Amino acid sequence: MHWIHDTVIYNIYPLGFCGAPKQNDFQLTYRLDKVIDFIPHFKKMGVNCILFNPVFESTKHGYDTIDYKKIDSRLGDNESFKRICDTLHQNGIRVLLDGVFNHVGRDFFAFKDIQERGMGSIYTSWFYNIRFDQQSPYGDHFSYEGWAGFYDLVKLNLQNNDVVEHLLDAVGYWIDEFGIDGLRLDAANVMDVNFFKRLRSFCKSKKEDFWMFGEIVGGDYNRIANPEALDSVTNYEIYKGLFSSHNDRNYFEFAHSVDRQFGDWGMYKNLYMYNFADNHDVTRLASIIRDKALQKNVYTMLYCMPGVPSVYYGSEFGMEGRKQPHSDDDLRRELNLDSLDNPDQALFEHICKLGTLRHKLEALQNGKYKNELIQLEHMCFSMKTDSQKVYVMLNQSGEYRNIGVNTNFNGILTDVLNGNQQYGCNGWFEVSVPPMSSMILVENDGSFKVDYNEAQEEVIIPDNAPATDQTEVPSPAAEPELVPEEIVKGRYRHFKGNEYEVIDFAKDSETTEKMVIYRALYGDRELWVRPYERFREIIERDGKKMRRFEKID
């Protein structure tokens, strides 16, 4: 079984997640390092894969690439991102990157060469429809094709071998340097399928279990997701059904779509889809669903249906955000766990439980889908493997609803979502499902249960040196050995250059571990919390030992 079957993805749009400037100021700032502080959050959610939307140098939003081999200055640098990837991998979390290969930005080197040299440029064939008999909307002395009419996104000619080699070289660099585990292919629906075939061959030769999925809104998914091209696609059909089947109080829509895709005669039953409730391009679930209480049912469906579930950052707390006619900024707001705006903790805890169940139940990972009962406001579907069968019951009405199914099973059904409550089953099974809620029932002999209180895996935070080289470099004899110092209130400089002020101390409510509360002395002066011992630790950078935070007053 491929690792994607036992995966829960967390999708981050880095520039928004980090609160980076909308326009690249090219000032090196290590904003994306905060991902490391989110690792306990990821583990609580059962997340074991991060999908990063664009991380490479761009002019504005990330999809207008300048340099495929350079991390965006607003996020950090290549070394800091390497450390992020190493740390995620050491914590059992895989990394997917957004491959933006359909187009580049106007500051991409090959396009700028055409601007400077005109018809004398060797890169005129790198882009679609370059014409020197007319001007572009930006006033260039030539015209070109922009993606979907956006002329800040210059469409690459993927039938040009030099272009393809340039892109494959970049992907090879990402695999070798960052150890990435897969790719999302942006705008896959308008790209040359032959490029995907070359990309697949190249990536699988370097990493056999490399996983790639394409962004496609409609059409036949099999066109680009097949044994010769990509592994999967974005499942926009199910995305729509997840919220609209609740807004319209009509579970027939969801049931029909999933059966059409994955039932006995399903069009895509051999594909393992990328499923999602929202992302960086569409209105967030909390802003599009009419009754926010039904978000829990949406995520129950997302985690239990065939395919891999993906949660868009912040939506686990019910973060809102609406797509605007000329801006996606509201969808891509900054997220800090210590300053959440009216978080829906009940939704978060529900999603955490679903994450645990996703890893515990093989039927959810790789089961065969079947509609057992469908009504407008309640339904039941099953997921079945040779060794396990699970029933998922959903009620979106405001009243208790009796849901009955013929199971052909004699034994116990355990509701692992709701306290491991057990029900006897003698072929026919009927249960009263509470309003706006769901059940996940596992066939067993009465011994099966899920323990949500199991100790969480230890978070591994390595030293600053890359994980592939943990060798300590001794300090020169002339230099005194650094030892951790007591932390007091006042100003400190982080080893990467930014300044902070320690304003207070606290204790973790569960572990009683001492914590440092400090704020940035730049930008929006954000508040941060870090374990005391980590705040004062000695680290190693470029072969030299130094304090993580150095007192400066």
C-alpha positions as CSV (number, residue, x, y, z in Angstrom):
1,M,0.0,0.0,0.0
2,H,1.3,3.4,-1.0
3,W,2.0,5.9,1.9
4,I,-0.7,8.2,0.6
5,H,-3.4,5.8,1.8
6,D,-2.4,6.4,5.4
7,T,-2.0,10.2,5.1
8,V,-3.7,13.3,6.4
9,I,-2.6,16.4,4.6
10,Y,-2.3,19.9,6.0
11,N,-2.3,22.6,3.2
12,I,-0.4,25.8,3.8
13,Y,-0.3,28.9,1.6
14,P,3.0,30.1,3.0
15,L,3.0,33.8,2.1
16,G,-0.4,34.2,3.8
17,F,0.2,31.8,6.6
18,C,3.3,33.8,7.6
19,G,1.8,37.3,7.1
20,A,4.4,38.2,4.4
21,P,4.2,41.4,2.4
22,K,2.0,41.1,-0.7
23,Q,4.7,42.6,-2.8
24,N,8.2,41.1,-2.5
25,D,10.5,43.5,-0.8
26,F,13.4,41.1,-1.2
27,Q,14.4,41.5,2.5
28,L,15.5,38.2,3.8
29,T,13.1,37.3,6.7
30,Y,12.8,33.8,8.2
31,R,9.0,33.8,8.5
32,L,8.4,30.2,7.5
33,D,10.5,28.9,10.4
34,K,7.3,29.1,12.5
35,V,6.1,25.9,10.8
36,I,8.5,24.1,13.2
37,D,6.5,25.5,16.1
38,F,3.3,24.0,14.6
39,I,4.6,20.4,14.7
40,P,2.8,19.6,18.0
41,H,-0.4,21.0,16.4
42,F,0.1,18.8,13.3
43,K,0.6,15.7,15.5
44,K,-2.5,16.4,17.5
45,M,-4.4,16.5,14.3
46,G,-2.9,13.3,13.0
47,V,-1.3,15.3,10.1
48,N,1.6,13.5,8.5
49,C,2.0,15.4,5.3
50,I,2.3,19.2,4.6
51,L,1.4,20.6,1.2
52,F,3.1,23.9,0.7
53,N,1.7,26.2,-1.9
54,P,4.4,28.3,-3.7
55,V,7.6,28.8,-1.7
56,F,10.0,29.9,-4.4
57,E,11.1,33.5,-5.2
58,S,8.3,35.5,-6.8
59,T,7.2,39.1,-7.3
60,K,3.8,38.9,-5.6
61,H,1.7,35.9,-4.8
62,G,4.0,33.0,-5.4
63,Y,2.5,31.9,-8.7
64,D,4.6,34.4,-10.6
65,T,7.9,32.6,-10.2
66,I,11.2,34.4,-10.6
67,D,13.6,31.6,-9.6
68,Y,12.7,27.9,-9.2
69,K,15.8,27.2,-7.1
70,K,15.5,30.0,-4.5
71,I,13.2,30.2,-1.6
72,D,11.2,33.4,-1.5
73,S,13.1,36.0,0.5
74,R,9.9,36.8,2.5
75,L,9.9,33.2,3.8
76,G,13.6,32.5,4.4
77,D,16.4,31.0,2.4
78,N,17.3,27.5,1.0
79,E,19.1,26.5,4.2
80,S,16.2,27.4,6.5
81,F,13.8,25.6,4.3
82,K,16.1,22.6,4.2
83,R,16.0,22.6,8.0
84,I,12.2,22.9,8.0
85,C,11.9,19.8,5.7
86,D,14.5,17.9,7.7
87,T,12.6,18.6,10.9
88,L,9.3,17.7,9.4
89,H,10.7,14.4,8.1
90,Q,12.3,13.6,11.4
91,N,8.8,14.0,12.9
92,G,7.2,11.6,10.4
93,I,5.7,14.4,8.3
94,R,6.1,14.3,4.5
95,V,6.5,17.3,2.3
96,L,4.6,18.2,-0.9
97,L,5.5,21.3,-2.9
98,D,3.4,23.3,-5.4
99,G,4.9,22.8,-8.9
100,V,4.0,26.0,-10.8
101,F,5.1,24.9,-14.3
102,N,2.4,26.3,-16.5
103,H,3.6,29.9,-16.2
104,V,6.2,32.2,-14.7
105,G,6.3,35.8,-13.6
106,R,7.5,38.7,-15.7
107,D,10.7,38.9,-13.7
108,F,11.7,35.3,-14.7
109,F,15.2,35.5,-16.3
110,A,14.2,34.2,-19.7
111,F,11.4,36.6,-20.1
112,K,13.5,39.6,-19.0
113,D,16.1,38.5,-21.6
114,I,13.4,38.9,-24.3
115,Q,12.5,42.3,-22.9
116,E,16.2,43.3,-23.2
117,R,17.2,41.6,-26.5
118,G,13.9,41.3,-28.4
119,M,14.1,39.0,-31.4
120,G,17.8,38.5,-30.6
121,S,17.0,36.6,-27.4
122,I,17.6,32.8,-27.4
123,Y,14.5,32.4,-25.2
124,T,11.8,33.6,-27.6
125,S,10.6,30.0,-28.0
126,W,10.3,29.4,-24.2
127,F,6.9,31.1,-24.1
128,Y,3.7,30.7,-26.1
129,N,2.7,33.1,-28.8
130,I,5.6,35.6,-28.7
131,R,4.9,38.2,-31.4
132,F,7.0,41.2,-32.2
133,D,4.4,42.9,-34.4
134,Q,2.4,44.2,-31.5
135,Q,2.7,45.3,-27.8
136,S,1.7,43.5,-24.7
137,P,-0.9,45.1,-22.2
138,Y,2.2,46.0,-20.1
139,G,3.7,48.0,-23.0
140,D,6.4,45.5,-24.0
141,H,7.6,45.8,-27.6
142,F,6.2,42.3,-28.1
143,S,3.1,40.4,-27.1
144,Y,2.7,37.0,-25.4
145,E,0.1,34.6,-24.0
146,G,-0.8,35.1,-20.3
147,W,-2.4,32.4,-18.3
148,A,-6.2,32.9,-18.3
149,G,-5.8,36.4,-19.5
150,F,-3.5,37.4,-16.6
151,Y,-0.4,39.0,-18.2
152,D,1.7,39.0,-15.1
153,L,1.7,35.2,-15.5
154,V,3.6,34.3,-18.7
155,K,2.7,30.9,-20.2
156,L,5.6,28.6,-20.7
157,N,6.0,26.5,-23.8
158,L,6.1,23.0,-22.4
159,Q,6.8,21.6,-25.9
160,N,10.2,23.2,-25.8
161,N,12.8,20.7,-24.6
162,D,15.0,23.4,-23.0
163,V,12.0,24.5,-20.9
164,V,11.2,21.0,-19.8
165,E,14.8,20.3,-18.9
166,H,14.9,23.6,-16.9
167,L,11.9,22.5,-14.9
168,L,13.1,18.9,-14.4
169,D,16.4,20.2,-13.2
170,A,14.5,22.3,-10.6
171,V,12.4,19.4,-9.4
172,G,15.6,17.2,-9.1
173,Y,17.1,20.0,-7.0
174,W,14.0,20.0,-4.7
175,I,14.2,16.2,-4.3
176,D,18.0,16.2,-3.7
177,E,18.2,19.2,-1.4
178,F,14.9,19.3,0.4
179,G,13.9,15.6,0.2
180,I,10.4,16.4,-1.0
181,D,7.9,13.5,-1.3
182,G,5.6,14.8,-4.0
183,L,4.1,17.6,-6.1
184,R,0.9,19.5,-6.7
185,L,0.8,20.5,-10.3
186,D,-0.8,24.0,-10.6
187,A,-3.2,24.6,-13.5
188,A,-2.8,21.0,-14.7
189,N,-6.0,21.1,-16.7
190,V,-4.4,23.5,-19.3
191,M,-1.0,21.8,-19.5
192,D,0.6,19.4,-22.0
193,V,0.0,15.8,-20.8
194,N,3.2,14.8,-22.4
195,F,5.0,17.0,-19.9
196,F,3.4,15.0,-17.1
197,K,4.6,11.8,-18.6
198,R,8.2,13.1,-18.6
199,L,7.9,14.5,-15.2
200,R,6.5,11.2,-13.8
201,S,9.3,9.2,-15.3
202,F,11.9,11.6,-14.0
203,C,10.5,11.8,-10.4
204,K,9.8,8.1,-10.0
205,S,13.3,7.3,-11.2
206,K,14.7,9.4,-8.3
207,K,12.0,8.4,-5.7
208,E,9.9,5.4,-6.5
209,D,7.0,6.4,-4.1
210,F,6.9,10.0,-5.2
211,W,3.3,11.2,-5.4
212,M,1.9,13.8,-7.8
213,F,-1.5,15.3,-8.3
214,G,-2.8,17.9,-10.6
215,E,-5.1,20.9,-10.1
216,I,-8.1,20.3,-12.3
217,V,-11.6,21.7,-11.8
218,G,-13.7,19.7,-14.3
219,G,-13.5,17.3,-17.2
220,D,-12.3,13.7,-17.2
221,Y,-9.9,13.2,-14.4
222,N,-8.5,10.1,-16.1
223,R,-7.0,12.3,-18.9
224,I,-4.2,13.4,-16.7
225,A,-4.4,11.0,-13.8
226,N,-3.4,7.5,-15.1
227,P,-0.4,5.1,-14.9
228,E,1.5,7.1,-17.5
229,A,1.0,10.6,-16.1
230,L,0.0,11.9,-12.7
231,D,-1.1,9.8,-9.7
232,S,-4.2,11.9,-8.8
233,V,-6.1,15.2,-9.1
234,T,-7.9,17.7,-7.0
235,N,-11.5,16.4,-6.5
236,Y,-13.5,19.5,-7.1
237,E,-16.7,17.5,-7.8
238,I,-16.6,16.3,-4.2
239,Y,-15.5,19.7,-2.8
240,K,-18.7,21.2,-4.2
241,G,-20.9,18.3,-2.9
242,L,-19.5,18.5,0.6
243,F,-20.9,21.9,1.3
244,S,-23.9,22.1,-1.0
245,S,-25.4,18.8,0.1
246,H,-25.6,20.5,3.6
247,N,-26.7,23.9,2.3
248,D,-29.5,22.4,0.3
249,R,-30.2,19.7,2.9
250,N,-29.8,17.1,0.2
251,Y,-27.5,14.1,0.9
252,F,-28.4,12.6,-2.4
253,E,-26.0,15.0,-4.1
254,F,-23.0,13.8,-2.1
255,A,-24.0,10.1,-2.3
256,H,-24.5,10.3,-6.0
257,S,-21.2,12.0,-6.6
258,V,-19.2,9.6,-4.5
259,D,-20.9,6.5,-6.0
260,R,-20.4,7.9,-9.5
261,Q,-16.6,8.2,-8.7
262,F,-15.9,5.2,-6.5
263,G,-18.9,2.8,-6.5
264,D,-19.0,-0.6,-8.2
265,W,-19.1,1.2,-11.6
266,G,-17.2,4.3,-10.5
267,M,-15.3,6.3,-13.1
268,Y,-12.4,6.9,-10.8
269,K,-12.4,3.9,-8.4
270,N,-8.7,3.2,-9.4
271,L,-7.7,6.7,-8.4
272,Y,-6.8,7.9,-4.9
273,M,-8.2,11.5,-5.1
274,Y,-7.0,14.6,-3.3
275,N,-10.1,15.6,-1.3
276,F,-10.7,18.9,0.4
277,A,-13.4,21.1,2.0
278,D,-11.6,24.4,1.0
279,N,-8.3,25.7,-0.2
280,H,-6.4,29.0,-1.2
281,D,-8.6,29.5,-4.3
282,V,-12.2,29.1,-2.9
283,T,-14.3,30.5,-0.1
284,R,-13.5,28.9,3.2
285,L,-16.0,26.3,4.4
286,A,-17.0,28.4,7.5
287,S,-18.0,31.2,5.2
288,I,-19.9,29.2,2.6
289,I,-21.8,26.7,4.7
290,R,-25.1,28.1,6.0
291,D,-25.2,26.3,9.3
292,K,-21.7,26.3,10.9
293,A,-22.7,23.4,13.2
294,L,-22.7,21.1,10.1
295,Q,-19.0,21.6,9.5
296,K,-18.3,18.6,11.7
297,N,-20.4,16.4,9.3
298,V,-18.5,17.8,6.4
299,Y,-15.2,16.7,7.9
300,T,-16.6,13.3,8.9
301,M,-17.4,12.8,5.2
302,L,-14.0,14.1,4.1
303,Y,-12.1,11.8,6.4
304,C,-14.2,8.7,5.8
305,M,-14.7,8.7,2.0
306,P,-12.2,7.2,-0.5
307,G,-9.2,9.4,-1.1
308,V,-6.8,11.4,1.0
309,P,-8.2,14.2,3.2
310,S,-6.6,17.6,3.2
311,V,-7.3,20.4,5.7
312,Y,-6.6,24.0,4.7
313,Y,-4.7,25.9,7.4
314,G,-6.9,27.6,9.9
315,S,-10.1,25.9,8.7
316,E,-9.7,23.3,11.5
317,F,-10.8,26.3,13.8
318,G,-13.5,27.4,11.5
319,M,-11.5,30.3,10.1
320,E,-13.6,32.4,7.7
321,G,-12.6,33.9,4.4
322,R,-14.5,34.8,1.2
323,K,-13.2,34.9,-2.3
324,Q,-13.5,38.4,-3.7
325,P,-13.8,39.4,-7.4
326,H,-10.3,40.7,-7.6
327,S,-8.5,39.4,-4.5
328,D,-7.8,36.2,-2.7
329,D,-6.3,37.9,0.3
330,D,-9.2,37.1,2.6
331,L,-8.7,33.4,1.9
332,R,-5.0,33.6,2.7
333,R,-4.8,35.3,6.1
334,E,-2.0,34.8,8.7
335,L,-2.4,32.1,11.3
336,N,-0.9,32.2,14.7
337,L,-2.0,29.6,17.2
338,D,-1.6,32.0,20.2
339,S,-3.9,34.7,18.7
340,L,-6.8,32.9,17.1
341,D,-9.9,34.9,16.2
342,N,-12.9,33.2,17.9
343,P,-11.7,29.6,17.2
344,D,-14.2,26.8,17.0
345,Q,-12.5,24.4,19.5
346,A,-15.2,21.8,19.2
347,L,-14.6,21.6,15.5
348,F,-10.9,21.3,16.1
349,E,-11.3,18.5,18.6
350,H,-13.6,16.7,16.1
351,I,-11.0,16.9,13.4
352,C,-8.3,15.7,15.7
353,K,-10.4,12.6,16.5
354,L,-11.0,12.0,12.8
355,G,-7.2,12.2,12.3
356,T,-6.7,9.5,14.8
357,L,-9.5,7.3,13.2
358,R,-8.0,7.8,9.8
359,H,-4.8,6.2,10.9
360,K,-6.4,3.5,13.1
361,L,-9.1,2.2,10.6
362,E,-7.8,0.5,7.5
363,A,-11.3,0.6,6.0
364,L,-11.1,4.4,5.9
365,Q,-7.7,4.3,4.3
366,N,-8.4,1.7,1.6
367,G,-12.0,0.5,1.8
368,K,-14.6,0.0,-0.9
369,Y,-17.4,2.6,-0.8
370,K,-21.1,1.7,-0.8
371,N,-24.2,3.7,-0.2
372,E,-26.3,1.9,2.4
373,L,-29.1,4.4,3.0
374,I,-29.8,7.8,1.5
375,Q,-32.4,10.4,2.6
376,L,-32.5,14.2,2.2
377,E,-31.2,14.9,5.7
378,H,-29.6,11.6,6.8
379,M,-27.6,8.9,5.2
380,C,-25.3,5.9,5.8
381,F,-22.4,4.7,3.7
382,S,-19.9,1.9,4.4
383,M,-16.2,1.4,3.7
384,K,-15.1,-2.2,3.5
385,T,-11.9,-4.1,3.2
386,D,-11.4,-7.9,3.5
387,S,-10.7,-7.6,7.2
388,Q,-12.8,-4.6,8.3
389,K,-16.1,-2.9,7.7
390,V,-17.1,0.6,8.9
391,Y,-20.5,2.3,8.7
392,V,-20.6,6.1,8.6
393,M,-24.0,7.6,9.7
394,L,-24.8,11.3,9.3
395,N,-27.8,13.4,10.4
396,Q,-27.9,17.0,9.3
397,S,-31.5,17.7,10.6
398,G,-32.3,19.5,13.8
399,E,-33.9,16.4,15.3
400,Y,-33.0,12.8,16.2
401,R,-33.2,10.5,13.2
402,N,-33.4,6.7,13.2
403,I,-31.1,5.2,10.6
404,G,-31.4,1.5,9.9
405,V,-29.4,-0.7,7.6
406,N,-29.2,-4.4,6.8
407,T,-25.6,-5.4,7.7
408,N,-25.7,-9.2,7.4
409,F,-23.5,-9.1,10.5
410,N,-24.0,-10.6,13.9
411,G,-21.9,-9.1,16.6
412,I,-21.0,-5.6,18.0
413,L,-20.9,-2.2,16.3
414,T,-18.6,0.2,18.1
415,D,-19.1,3.9,17.6
416,V,-15.5,4.9,17.7
417,L,-16.3,8.6,17.1
418,N,-18.4,8.9,20.2
419,G,-16.9,7.3,23.3
420,N,-16.6,3.7,21.9
421,Q,-20.3,3.1,22.6
422,Q,-21.3,-0.4,21.7
423,Y,-24.4,-1.7,20.0
424,G,-25.6,-5.2,19.5
425,C,-26.2,-6.1,15.9
426,N,-28.2,-9.1,14.6
427,G,-28.3,-8.5,10.8
428,W,-30.6,-5.5,10.8
429,F,-29.2,-2.5,12.7
430,E,-31.0,0.7,13.6
431,V,-29.8,3.5,15.8
432,S,-31.1,7.0,16.7
433,V,-28.5,9.6,15.5
434,P,-28.5,12.9,17.4
435,P,-29.2,16.2,15.5
436,M,-26.4,17.6,13.3
437,S,-24.0,14.8,14.1
438,S,-22.3,11.6,12.9
439,M,-21.3,8.2,14.0
440,I,-18.5,5.9,12.8
441,L,-19.4,2.3,13.6
442,V,-16.9,-0.6,13.3
443,E,-18.0,-4.2,13.1
444,N,-16.2,-6.3,15.7
445,D,-16.5,-8.9,18.4
446,G,-16.8,-6.4,21.3
447,S,-13.1,-6.0,21.9
448,F,-12.4,-3.2,19.4
449,K,-12.0,0.4,20.7
450,V,-10.0,3.5,19.9
451,D,-7.9,5.1,22.6
452,Y,-7.7,8.9,22.1
453,N,-5.6,9.3,25.2
454,E,-2.5,7.5,23.9
455,A,0.6,9.4,24.5
456,Q,1.4,11.7,21.6
457,E,4.7,11.1,19.8
458,E,7.6,13.2,21.1
459,V,8.3,16.3,18.9
460,I,11.8,16.1,17.5
461,I,13.4,19.5,17.1
462,P,17.0,19.0,15.9
463,D,19.8,21.4,16.2
464,N,20.1,24.1,13.6
465,A,22.6,22.0,11.5
466,P,20.9,20.0,8.7
467,A,19.6,16.6,10.0
468,T,21.9,14.8,7.6
469,D,25.0,16.1,9.5
470,Q,24.7,16.1,13.2
471,T,28.4,16.1,13.8
472,E,29.4,18.7,16.5
473,V,32.2,21.0,15.5
474,P,34.4,21.8,18.5
475,S,34.9,25.5,19.4
476,P,38.4,26.8,19.0
477,A,40.4,26.4,22.2
478,A,40.7,30.2,22.6
479,E,37.0,30.6,22.9
480,P,35.3,29.9,26.2
481,E,32.6,27.3,26.1
482,L,29.1,28.7,25.8
483,V,26.6,27.6,28.5
484,P,22.9,28.4,28.8
485,E,22.1,31.6,30.7
486,E,19.1,32.5,32.8
487,I,16.5,34.3,30.8
488,V,15.2,37.6,32.2
489,K,12.8,40.3,30.9
490,G,14.4,42.6,28.3
491,R,15.5,42.7,24.7
492,Y,17.1,39.7,22.9
493,R,18.4,39.2,19.3
494,H,17.5,35.9,17.6
495,F,20.5,34.2,15.9
496,K,18.9,35.0,12.5
497,G,18.9,38.8,13.2
498,N,15.4,39.8,14.4
499,E,15.0,41.4,17.8
500,Y,12.4,40.5,20.4
501,E,11.4,41.6,23.9
502,V,10.8,39.1,26.7
503,I,7.8,40.4,28.6
504,D,6.8,37.6,31.0
505,F,6.9,33.9,31.9
506,A,4.3,31.2,32.3
507,K,3.8,27.5,32.8
508,D,2.2,25.0,30.5
509,S,-1.2,24.1,32.0
510,E,-0.6,20.3,31.4
511,T,3.1,19.7,31.7
512,T,4.0,22.7,34.0
513,E,6.9,23.4,31.7
514,K,8.2,26.9,32.0
515,M,7.5,29.1,29.0
516,V,8.8,32.4,27.8
517,I,6.4,35.0,26.5
518,Y,8.0,37.5,24.1
519,R,7.0,39.9,21.3
520,A,8.6,40.9,18.1
521,L,10.2,44.3,17.9
522,Y,9.4,44.6,14.1
523,G,6.4,44.4,11.9
524,D,3.1,44.0,13.8
525,R,5.0,43.2,17.0
526,E,3.4,39.7,17.3
527,L,3.4,37.8,20.6
528,W,5.2,34.5,20.8
529,V,5.5,31.7,23.3
530,R,8.5,29.3,23.5
531,P,9.7,26.7,26.0
532,Y,12.2,28.3,28.4
533,E,14.8,25.7,27.8
534,R,14.6,26.0,24.1
535,F,14.7,29.8,24.3
536,R,18.0,29.7,26.1
537,E,19.6,26.8,24.3
538,I,23.0,26.8,22.6
539,I,22.8,26.0,18.9
540,E,25.3,25.4,16.1
541,R,25.3,27.4,12.8
542,D,27.9,27.2,10.1
543,G,30.2,25.3,12.5
544,K,30.0,27.9,15.2
545,K,28.2,27.6,18.5
546,M,25.9,30.5,19.5
547,R,22.9,31.3,21.7
548,R,19.5,31.0,20.1
549,F,18.6,34.3,21.7
550,E,21.4,36.7,22.8
551,K,20.6,39.4,25.5
552,I,21.3,42.9,24.0
553,D,20.5,45.3,26.8
